[in-house]
């Protein structure tokens, strides 16, 4: 998933194909974490070929880098940041410089044939249902 906001920020959500890489760089030993995120697929023009993955290269600095350094292969992550374009060998390379990174909770695998988990509601017999009291909230 990917979306852009009016202020130029971009939000992506997807899965990491490998562990995030953390290092310190420069004279000030600034924290840097880099990782890729698979954000979706686009159909292949060739019907006999699988869809092509859509990737986002992310880089995090300072406190965001220290928080993101624990991301591992298979983690689902939500990232918000700004696109940075760099030239390399005559090509434009785009990166998402993350201002916010949040690992998404993972659902534990269910044994085959087991029913889906139900939300714990508890005993609701002491409550009455309000059909409409005229207020929208």
N, C-alpha and C positions, 0 to 999 in steps of 0.2 A: 504494500500500500504506500502511496505517496501523494502528497498534496502541497500546494503552495499557498501562503497567506499574503494579504495585501502589503504587509511591511517588508516583503521579500524573503521572509523565513520559509523554510521547507521542513515538512514533517515526513518521516519515513518510518515504516514499521516492517520488520521482516526477520529472517533467520540468519545467524552467523554460520558461514561455511567452515570456519576454523577459529581457533582461539585468538582473542585480541592480543596485540603486541604492545607492551609498555616499555618505554625507555625515557631517560633524561637526556636532554640535548642543550647545547649552547653553553656559554660561560656562566649563566645563571642556573644551570641544571634544571631547566624547565621540564615539567612532566608532559609527556606526549604518549597518547594511546591511539593506535590505528586499527581499523577492522573494516571488513566488508559486510554488507547486508544484502541478502537477496530480497528484493521488494516486490517481485512479481514475475510474470512471463508475458512475452509478446508472441503472437502466432508467427510461425515460420512461413515464408512465402511458398515453401515446398511442402505440399500436403503429406509427403512421405517422411518428413523430418519432425522431430519433437519441437515444441515451442522453445524459443530462446529465453534464457533467464535475463532478468533486468537487475542489475547490480548497482549499489551505491557505495562508494568508498568514503569512509568516515574518518575524521581526525578530531581528537579531543585534546584540549590543553589544560594545564594547571589542575584545579580541583575536579573538573569534569573528567580529566584523564585519569586521575587517581581513583575516581569512582568507577570508571569504565574498565579499568585494568583487569577486573575479575570476570569479564565476559568470556564465555567458553563456547566451543563448537556446539551448534544446535540450539543455543539460547535464542529466544525471541526478544527483540529489543525495539523500543520506541525512541527515536532520535529527532530532535528539533535543532535547526541551525541555519547557517547561511552558506550558499554555494560559493566556492572559491575556484577560479579558473587559473590554471598554470600552463605555461608552454613547456613542452618537452619533446625534443626531436621534431619540431615543427608541428606538433599536434596539440590541440587544446585538451587538457585533462581537467575534469571537474571533480571536486571533493566537497563533501558536506562538512563544514567546520561546526561541530556540535556545541551548542550552548546548554543542551539538556539531553540526558540519556537516562532511560529507565528500563531495566530488564522487566519483561512481562512474566507473570506467574505461569508456571508450567502445570498442565493437568497431568497427574500421574496416570500411567497406562492402566486400563481396566482389563481384568481377565476376560477371555473370550466367553461370550454368552451371558455376561453379567449385565444387569440393567444399568442405565446411566445413573450417576449419582443424583440424589434428590436434595434440594435445599432443606436445611433444618428449620422448620417453621415453628414447631412446638404446639402447645395447646391454645387454640384460639377461641374456645367456647365462651370465655368471659367477655368477648368483644362482639359488638353488633355491626352489621354491614350498613353503611350509609349509601343509599342509592343516589340521592341528590339533595344537597342542602342549599342549592342556589349559588354557592361560591365556586369559582372556577378552580380554586386550589384547596 
